[in-house]
Amino acid sequence: MDWTLEVVIVPVSDVDRAKAFYADQLGFVLDHDIAPADGVRIVQLTPPGSGCSIVFGRGAVPDMPPGSFKGLQLVVNDLPKAHAILTERGVAVSEIQVHGMGTWDGEADLNNVGFLHFADPDGNSWTIQQITARA
């Protein structure tokens, strides 16, 4: 039996601001933005190519402090390209880090050890890892 992770709830304080950040700046695909009842709004977005979406909103999502979610991780196959895309879109992203070595020198192989870090407007933190080959 497969057990797939398909939705992660991200706590935010401003649904419209979060939607703009994730859709416009990060480039996540907007799956839906619905208001099924008074005081209820659910926004779901999916990173390009991912089988797992994020959800946030009001009235129908667990009450968690905005910015309290830490350690969400995305995987890409080209970290320098991801860095360039996010920087171009105005995301405050860290320099590329190589696990155990510090800032990337532009030469070291990034497979499985290269990382970027950023936070959404509420402070929910994300990591991006480069994986180009898996064991």
C-alpha positions, 0 to 999 in steps of 0.5 A: 500500500502506498501512503502519499503525502498530498496536502500540507496546511500552511498557517498564514495571517493574510490569505490574499498576501499568501496567495500572491506570494505562492502563486506570483512569486514562487510560481505555484499553480493555483488549484482552487480558491473557494469560499464554500460558506460565510467566513470560510475560504480555502486556497490550494496551490501546488508547486510545479511538478509536485504531487503534494499541494499546500492549503491555507485559508480561514474558517476551515483550516486548523488554527495554527499561529501564522509563521509557525510552520518550519522545515517545508522542503522542495526538491529541484534538479538545478539549484542555481537556476532555482536561485536565479528564478526566485531572485528574479521574482523578488523572493528573499532567498539565501545564497546556495549552501553546501551541507558541511561546507558553507556557501557554494563556491560555484564548483562543488557538486550540489547533488543531495548537498546543495540547499537554499532557504527562504521564508514566506511573508508570515515567516513559514520557512522553506528549504530547497534541495538539489537532487539530480540523482537518487541512490 
